[in-house]
Amino acid sequence: MCSTSGVNAHHPDDGGDDLSPAECASILVRLEAITDQCAWEGGDQLLQQHTEDACQMAGVLRLCVEKDVPLALL
């Protein structure tokens, strides 16, 4: 949960159901398309950091698909 000035800010996507391997695969395809596009466009330091983070997330999604395990969202 995010915190702003010591007050918890609730977001509707906090926690929730796990992502199935099929859902991970679906998200992975789109995430890889986005990161490929960003890699071609270049950009500033912040965009590069977000692209690196997205690539790490893609690795996690790929692992869930390969191992046929759900991704737990905490």
Secondary structure in CASP SS format (residue, H / E / C, confidence):
PFRMAT SS
TARGET T0000
AUTHOR 0000-0000-0000
METHOD secondary structure of the structure
MODEL  1
M C 1.00
C E 1.00
S E 1.00
T E 1.00
S C 1.00
G C 1.00
V E 1.00
N E 1.00
A E 1.00
H C 1.00
H C 1.00
P C 1.00
D C 1.00
D C 1.00
G C 1.00
G C 1.00
D C 1.00
D C 1.00
L E 1.00
S C 1.00
P H 1.00
A H 1.00
E H 1.00
C H 1.00
A H 1.00
S H 1.00
I H 1.00
L H 1.00
V H 1.00
R H 1.00
L H 1.00
E H 1.00
A H 1.00
I H 1.00
T H 1.00
D H 1.00
Q H 1.00
C H 1.00
A H 1.00
W H 1.00
E H 1.00
G C 1.00
G C 1.00
D C 1.00
Q H 1.00
L H 1.00
L H 1.00
Q H 1.00
Q H 1.00
H H 1.00
T H 1.00
E H 1.00
D H 1.00
A H 1.00
C H 1.00
Q H 1.00
M H 1.00
A H 1.00
G H 1.00
V H 1.00
L H 1.00
R H 1.00
L H 1.00
C H 1.00
V H 1.00
E H 1.00
K H 1.00
D C 1.00
V C 1.00
P C 1.00
L E 1.00
A C 1.00
L C 1.00
L C 1.00
END
